[in-house]
Amino acid sequence: MAKITLSNLAHSYMPRPTSDADWALKEMNHTWADGEAYALLGASGCGKSTLLNIISGLLHPSEGRILFGDEDVTEKSTTDRNIAQVFQFPVVYDTMTVRQNLAFPLKNRGASAQYIGQRVQAIAQMIGMEAELDRKARGLTADAKQKISLGRGMVREDVNAILFDEPLTVIDPHMKWALRTQLKELHQEFGHTMIYVTHDQTEALTFADKVVVMHDGRVVQMGTPQELFETPAHTFVGYFIGSPGMNLLPAQVDGMIAKTDGGQISLGASYAELDGKVEIGVRPEFVSLTDAADGLPVTINRVEDVGRHKIVRADCAGTVLNIIVQEGEEIGTDASRVTFDPAHVNIYQNDWRVTPSHREAA
């Protein structure tokens, strides 16, 4: 296992980048702890796979260094970095059996036959392919082949890191949850450093100790699922995490009051004077419908019942506002205003979260 350090790392696919937009990865400095599980999360084209391929050695960065522990591996090949990688689409040897495919990385390393047999059996059990061990990979379904790829990536115990590039894309939806759970159990048992690329927030939040959210070639936040939900560092994180995502309303902030076109909102903290684009951000879970006169006026457009709760789609002074109403809670016919939980209101300046100058005591 290894701590992974990205030092002044940046990459462009252009030979002579001249503007910010020419960089697929903007300069970043991050340290990923030894033995933790990370998910790289973001929309298509944000730089997730580029970053993963740089860490694995498949791509050389335009600038900066990659360190495994204290060793600079920037110029080292993928083989010399001692990592395992599982790709989006299955990479298997069709002429080999499932057993031979799983054993291949261990045979290449000169492991004993007894160890190989034990390890292959354990991994086959984990991926649910014990009955197919002596079948040729040719003719197996795409999701079965991808399970072989996953197993082959996890069969070695001595790797510095295991990298997954959207590995469950071709897996049957009913199998995804089971495999994510098994990956998590494997991580807890062996403590490998794992990096898992996905655009699916459910995969990221259920797999990782820390989620690394990327947007436009940048890491905009690295944190636990709770941190991403409660205090998104960037408006993109608020939008991308959660269903529906965080509400954003243009505002003017004056101390402990935020003023919007619909009225004013009490904040749970005090802020210095802000300029530029200022917005308040509040999750739908922390918005309440009310008939009280001190709330912001809204127009309810529709109500969507999703079983566990209802999602109210509303309009607040021309801005779309989503409200989550818990199951069994009535939506009053006279509910035409909303209030926000002050403790869960975040303030953003030019898309980045602002730290309050003073917070009220609980």
C-alpha atoms as one frame of an Amber mdcrd trajectory, in Angstrom:
protein
   0.000   0.000   0.000   1.112   3.581  -0.498   0.317   7.184   0.297  -0.208
   8.976  -3.035   0.951  12.586  -3.393   0.099  14.801  -6.363   2.569  17.694
  -6.414   1.892  20.680  -8.726   0.216  18.217 -11.082  -1.359  19.501 -14.316
  -2.032  18.085 -17.760  -2.953  19.307 -21.221  -3.497  17.241 -24.352  -2.270
  20.248 -26.369   1.468  20.661 -27.059   1.458  24.358 -26.145  -1.519  25.290
 -23.935  -2.121  29.028 -23.783  -5.314  29.443 -21.796  -7.026  27.928 -18.759
  -9.447  26.090 -21.040  -6.541  24.221 -22.718  -5.799  22.256 -19.512  -7.647
  18.979 -18.963  -6.299  19.045 -15.399  -5.621  22.374 -13.713  -2.729  22.496
 -11.222  -3.464  20.472  -8.097  -1.699  19.504  -4.883  -3.242  16.660  -2.907
  -2.167  13.871  -0.593  -4.220  10.676  -0.441  -3.650   8.652   2.697  -2.211
   5.152   2.684  -4.906   2.501   2.958  -7.968   4.700   2.383 -10.668   4.211
  -0.260 -11.287   7.218  -2.519 -13.924   7.846  -5.176 -13.239  10.272  -8.015
 -16.683  11.688  -8.768 -17.815  14.098 -11.454 -19.590  14.534 -14.764 -18.190
  13.160 -18.023 -15.209  15.157 -19.272 -14.242  16.642 -15.894 -10.805  14.946
 -15.843 -11.436  11.855 -13.688 -10.010   9.259 -16.078  -7.136  11.566 -17.052
  -6.111  11.835 -13.406  -6.469   8.081 -12.858  -4.335   7.313 -15.939  -1.634
   9.687 -14.701  -1.583   7.956 -11.301  -1.360   4.545 -12.987   1.397   5.582
 -15.410  -0.628   5.162 -18.595  -0.329   8.927 -19.150   2.614  11.226 -18.417
   1.616  14.573 -16.876   2.494  17.830 -18.600   3.612  19.273 -15.276   4.250
  18.128 -11.716   5.083  14.888  -9.934   3.389  11.772  -8.523   4.829  10.172
  -5.395   4.010   6.769  -3.918   5.098   7.152  -0.325   8.384   9.080  -0.564
   9.264   7.649  -3.995   8.864   9.803  -7.105   7.189   7.526  -9.670   6.480
  10.177 -12.335   8.864   8.561 -14.818   8.156   4.968 -13.828   6.121   2.578
 -15.969   2.798   1.131 -14.869   4.503  -2.190 -14.107   7.144  -0.561 -11.921
   4.483   1.317  -9.933   3.127  -2.025  -8.685  -0.553  -1.146  -9.081  -3.608
  -3.056 -10.281  -6.129  -1.396 -12.593  -9.667  -2.409 -13.584 -11.088  -0.683
 -16.657 -14.616   0.335 -17.653 -14.959  -2.517 -20.130 -13.783  -6.063 -19.376
 -10.242  -7.039 -20.320  -9.955 -10.832 -20.148  -8.127 -13.604 -21.979 -10.874
 -15.436 -23.879  -8.813 -18.581 -24.478  -8.117 -19.005 -20.759 -10.465 -20.377
 -18.130 -11.812 -18.169 -15.371  -9.308 -19.825 -13.004  -6.385 -19.111 -15.344
  -7.488 -15.486 -15.779  -7.631 -14.928 -12.030  -4.294 -16.673 -11.474  -2.466
 -14.784 -14.238  -1.191 -11.788 -12.162   0.058 -14.122  -9.431   1.815 -16.477
 -11.880   3.551 -13.479 -13.439   4.898 -12.594  -9.993   6.155 -16.138  -9.370
   3.775 -16.971  -6.518   3.616 -20.581  -5.305   0.976 -22.915  -6.723  -0.517
 -23.426  -3.266  -0.908 -19.674  -2.652  -2.320 -19.133  -6.141  -4.905 -21.849
  -5.595  -6.002 -20.449  -2.239  -6.159 -16.878  -3.456  -8.042 -17.715  -6.683
 -10.600 -19.718  -4.706 -11.153 -16.831  -2.273 -11.589 -14.260  -5.038 -13.869
 -16.562  -7.048 -16.084 -16.902  -3.994 -16.138 -13.141  -3.530 -17.243 -12.459
  -7.126 -19.652 -15.395  -7.190 -17.878 -17.405  -9.916 -16.799 -20.587  -8.144
 -19.000 -22.713 -10.398 -17.440 -21.195 -13.550 -13.773 -21.507 -12.556 -13.001
 -24.113 -15.216 -15.054 -22.515 -17.995 -13.365 -20.638 -20.838 -13.912 -16.894
 -20.653 -15.037 -16.924 -24.291 -18.831 -17.019 -24.417 -19.405 -15.595 -20.950
 -21.670 -12.548 -20.625 -20.216  -9.031 -20.440 -20.990  -8.690 -16.749 -19.386
 -12.095 -16.012 -16.247 -10.993 -17.871 -16.173  -7.752 -15.897 -16.389  -9.725
 -12.659 -13.291 -11.622 -13.841 -11.558  -8.256 -14.435 -12.527  -7.115 -10.951
 -11.273 -10.366  -9.467  -7.984 -10.180 -11.337  -7.483  -6.616 -10.107  -8.010
  -7.697  -6.515  -6.200 -11.047  -6.495  -2.816  -9.581  -5.506  -2.320  -8.532
  -1.896   1.021  -6.729  -2.364  -0.004  -3.833  -4.651   0.599  -0.155  -3.853
  -2.921   0.723  -4.996  -5.930  -0.661  -6.860  -7.464   1.690  -9.439 -11.005
   1.249 -10.773 -12.195   3.174 -13.856 -16.021   2.986 -13.784 -15.815  -0.801
 -13.330 -19.536  -1.481 -12.855 -20.783   0.131 -16.087 -21.533  -3.207 -17.771
 -22.617  -5.033 -14.608 -26.265  -6.000 -14.241 -27.978  -3.470 -11.919 -28.949
  -6.242  -9.482 -25.258  -7.196  -9.119 -23.911  -3.675  -8.585 -24.889  -3.332
  -4.946 -23.473  -6.751  -4.058 -20.159  -6.057  -5.798 -19.804  -2.608  -4.205
 -20.392  -4.205  -0.819 -17.788  -6.878  -1.557 -15.248  -4.270  -2.671 -15.823
  -2.381   0.573 -15.366  -5.576   2.594 -12.148  -6.365   0.706 -10.821  -2.894
   1.474 -11.651  -3.253   5.154  -9.970  -6.677   5.279  -6.744  -5.914   3.411
  -6.434  -2.115   3.655  -5.384  -1.464   0.063  -5.265   2.125  -1.151  -8.189
   2.201  -3.600  -9.239   4.860  -6.121 -12.588   4.393  -7.805 -13.689   6.573
 -10.748 -17.428   7.035 -11.247 -20.058   9.552 -12.337 -22.619   7.819 -10.094
 -22.955   9.523  -6.699 -24.508   6.412  -5.115 -21.471   4.325  -6.076 -19.110
   7.009  -4.775 -20.871   7.643  -1.476 -21.360   3.959  -0.596 -17.822   2.874
  -1.560 -15.439   5.581  -0.410 -13.965   6.851   2.849 -13.359  10.147   1.038
 -15.052  11.396  -2.133 -12.984  13.570  -4.483 -15.393  15.738  -6.485 -14.007
  17.023  -9.793 -15.364  19.795 -11.987 -13.794  21.354 -15.069 -10.394  19.752
 -14.455 -10.222  20.711 -10.784 -10.729  18.960  -7.489 -13.375  21.222  -5.965
 -13.774  19.243  -2.743 -12.388  16.168  -1.017 -14.365  14.987   1.961 -16.582
  12.439   3.636 -20.111  11.914   2.305 -21.426  13.871   5.311 -19.126  16.831
   4.591 -20.161  16.915   0.935 -23.817  16.886   1.904 -23.770  19.374   4.782
 -21.071  21.849   3.696 -20.476  21.686  -0.076 -17.312  23.696  -0.769 -18.504
  24.649  -4.268 -21.920  25.129  -5.833 -21.179  22.244  -8.226 -20.812  19.886
  -5.260 -24.149  21.070  -3.926 -25.772  20.522  -7.311 -24.112  17.163  -8.070
 -24.536  15.524  -4.647 -28.090  14.852  -3.544 -31.337  14.192  -5.358 -32.550
  16.828  -5.888 -29.400  18.858  -5.453 -28.924  21.966  -3.338 -31.144  25.000
  -3.924 -29.295  28.194  -4.867 -30.859  31.656  -4.582 -29.207  34.972  -5.481
 -28.865  37.101  -2.352 -27.267  40.044  -0.597 -25.687  39.136   2.722 -25.597
  41.617   5.571 -24.210  40.160   8.782 -26.690  37.491   9.910 -29.341  38.341
   7.301 -29.567  37.314   3.643 -31.842  39.418   1.441 -33.445  37.904  -1.667
 -36.051  39.134  -4.130 -38.665  37.293  -2.067 -37.722  38.695   1.334 -35.053
  38.079   3.930 -33.640  34.988   5.636 -32.079  34.645   9.074 -28.689  32.953
   9.001 -27.115  30.808  11.688 -23.867  32.764  11.378 -22.516  36.222  10.613
 -20.654  37.093   7.411 -18.412  39.934   6.319 -19.566  42.091   3.432 -19.469
  40.133   0.165 -19.230  41.274  -3.447 -19.366  39.453  -6.791 -21.930  36.684
  -7.332 -23.435  35.897  -3.936 -25.884  33.027  -3.383 -27.413  31.171  -0.488
 -27.401  27.381  -0.719 -29.806  25.138   1.182 -30.616  21.467   0.713 -34.267
  20.539  -0.059 -34.222  18.532   3.190 -33.833  21.767   5.183 -36.633  23.737
   3.508 -40.078  23.721   5.162 -43.443  24.755   3.763 -45.395  27.090   6.009
 -48.283  29.541   6.106 -46.355  31.842   8.469 -46.001  35.441   7.363 -42.225
  35.532   7.901 -41.421  32.934   5.219 -40.409  33.532   1.608 -43.394  33.465
  -0.786 -43.436  30.521  -3.237 -45.702  29.139  -5.926 -46.039  25.356  -5.901
 -45.894  23.972  -9.444 -46.197  20.239  -8.752 -45.693  17.520  -6.155 -43.835
  14.277  -6.952 -44.442  11.295  -4.666 -41.319   9.073  -4.734 -42.452   6.696
  -1.984 -40.186   7.541   0.951 -40.979  11.250   0.633 -42.514  13.861  -1.645
 -40.575  16.366  -3.726 -42.321  19.724  -4.044 -41.268  21.718  -7.101 -41.841
  25.405  -6.463 -40.968  28.860  -7.749 -39.446  31.483  -5.473 -39.214  34.929
  -7.087 -38.336  33.346 -10.435 -35.876  30.783  -9.032 -36.664  27.055  -8.982
 -36.896  25.757  -5.411 -37.091  22.077  -4.419 -38.567  21.031  -1.077 -38.534
  17.535   0.436 -41.603  16.666   2.497 -41.332  13.497   4.559 -43.724  10.587
   4.131 -46.949  11.108   6.079 -46.437  14.869   6.371 -49.377  16.823   4.978
 -48.925  19.623   2.459 -51.421  22.275   3.539 -53.554  23.961   0.916 -52.579
  27.342   2.398 -48.830  26.584   2.431 -47.549  29.385   0.245 -44.293  30.259
   1.983 -41.053  28.520   2.956 -38.568  28.793   5.795 -34.972  27.533   5.898
 -33.163  25.869   8.798 -30.543  28.569   9.615 -27.993  25.948  10.770 -27.976
  24.405   7.283 -27.774  27.507   5.106 -24.461  27.958   3.261 -23.238  31.168
   1.628 -21.388  31.166  -1.703 -19.325  33.895  -3.346 -18.454  33.300  -7.002
 -19.420  29.617  -6.524 -17.115  28.967  -3.526 -18.403  28.512   0.020 -17.676
  31.381   2.393 -16.555  30.664   5.952 -18.625  32.710   8.414 -16.848  35.304
  10.527 -18.904  34.301  13.541 -21.315  31.444  14.260 -24.148  31.552  16.779
 -23.822  29.256  19.793 -26.126  26.250  19.620
